[in-house]
Amino acid sequence: MPESRKRPGHHYQEPADIPARQRVKGKIIWALFFGVFGFLISYFAAGTNYPVLVVATLVAGIIGYFIGQRMAKKVKK
C-alpha cells in the first residue's frame, strides 16, 4: 500500500465564496450582454454588412466573457 494515501488533503484549496454555477452563469451573461451591444453598435455603424456584424459580435462576446471571468476572480479575492 502506498504511503500517499495517508497524506492529508491539499491545504491551499479554499472553498469558493461564489458557487461554480453562478460564476459560469456570470461569464455567459456578460458575454451575451456585450455580444448584443456589439451587434447593435456595428449594425448602426455598418448597416447590413454581414461580415462586419459577425466579427463585431464575436469580438464583443469574447471581451464580455473575459470581463465576466475577471469579475469572478476579483470577487473570489
C-alpha positions in Angstrom: 0.0 0.0 0.0 1.5 3.4 -0.9 2.0 5.9 1.8 0.5 8.7 -0.3 -3.0 7.6 0.8 -2.2 8.6 4.3 -1.3 12.2 3.4 -3.8 14.9 4.3 -5.6 16.9 1.7 -4.2 20.0 0.0 -4.1 22.9 2.3 -4.0 25.6 -0.4 -7.6 24.8 -1.6 -10.2 27.0 -0.1 -13.9 26.8 -0.6 -15.2 29.3 -3.1 -17.4 32.2 -1.9 -19.4 32.0 -5.1 -20.7 28.6 -6.4 -19.2 27.4 -9.7 -22.6 27.5 -11.4 -23.0 31.2 -10.6 -19.5 32.0 -11.8 -20.2 30.3 -15.1 -23.5 32.0 -15.4 -21.9 35.4 -14.9 -19.4 34.8 -17.6 -22.1 33.8 -20.1 -24.4 36.7 -19.2 -21.6 39.2 -19.7 -20.6 37.6 -23.0 -24.2 37.8 -24.2 -24.6 41.3 -22.9 -21.5 42.5 -24.7 -22.3 40.5 -27.8 -25.8 42.1 -28.2 -24.4 45.6 -27.7 -21.5 44.9 -30.1 -24.1 43.7 -32.7 -26.3 46.8 -32.2 -23.4 49.2 -32.4 -22.0 47.5 -35.5 -25.4 47.4 -37.1 -26.0 51.1 -36.7 -22.4 51.9 -37.8 -22.0 49.5 -40.8 -25.6 48.7 -41.8 -26.3 45.3 -43.2 -22.6 44.4 -43.9 -22.8 40.8 -42.5 -19.1 40.1 -42.2 -18.7 43.2 -40.1 -21.7 42.3 -37.9 -20.4 38.7 -37.3 -16.9 39.8 -36.4 -18.0 42.7 -34.2 -20.5 40.4 -32.3 -17.9 37.7 -31.8 -15.2 40.1 -30.6 -17.6 41.8 -28.2 -18.8 38.5 -26.9 -15.2 37.4 -26.2 -14.4 40.6 -24.5 -17.6 40.2 -22.4 -16.5 36.7 -21.4 -13.1 37.8 -20.2 -14.7 40.7 -18.3 -17.0 38.2 -16.6 -14.1 35.9 -15.8 -12.1 38.8 -14.3 -15.0 39.9 -12.2 -15.4 36.3 -10.8 -11.7 36.3 -9.9 -11.9 39.7 -8.1 -15.0 38.6 -6.1 -13.1 35.5 -5.0 -10.3 37.6 -3.5 
